[in-house]
Amino acid sequence: MRILIIEDEIIIAQFIEREIQENLTAKTQIALGSEEALAAIRNFQPHLVLCDIELNGTVDGIDLMHQLKKPLDFELVFVTAYQSKRVIDRAYGLNPANYVIKPLDENRLYAGVLPVVKKIRLSAQQQPDKFRQWLTQSLTAMELTVLRLIARGKTTKEIADTLYLSPNTIKNHRHHICRKLDLDEGYNTLLRWALENYSLICME
């Protein structure tokens, strides 16, 4: 998943980027102003944009988003110090997925962004080509191989024997896969997820 952060205060932008990288599996990019943002949207092709409303200059975050072709081809979360009726009215037509209110902290940011990330991932699962593209972008080649073997019902030991690796190495791969897929570890959660998505995972 690709997440673009549009924020003209570098310290805040770096805080957001750090929290995303520590808590979610995503490629991130920072744009410090409207011109950078337009170029990044075109070249980075984000799945999710976190956009500060109060950008310095003649164009604020809402104006910037209104410049783009509708409907937007990414999910939009506005970051703002003010969630007033006026702000909501100005954002009408953009259909933002959420608002995150400043001052930011880890919990507030995570609560505002995580539901949108889950929505994007669910949507991708319902579109096979996009789902497979998302998987290949999110997991390493070895993690994909391990996931396919899990989907085929192989145990950790069997996977280790097949790949000539230690069981502990496979356990580490399983841990990273669960983290990247936002799955709880335990109760065969990863196995159930792999079986539910077998046709998508195992189609080469």
Secondary structure, 3 states (H helix, E strand, C coil): CEEEEECCCHHHHHHHHHHHHHHCCCEEEEECCHHHHHHHHHHHCCCEEEEECCCCCCCCHHHHHHCCCCCCCCEEEEEECCCCHHHHHHCCCCCCCEEEECCCCHHHHHHHHHHHHHHHHHHHHCCHHHHHHHHHHHCCHHHHHHHHHHHCCCCHHHHHHHHCCCHHHHHHHHHHHHHHCCCCCCCCHHHHHHHHCHHHHCCC
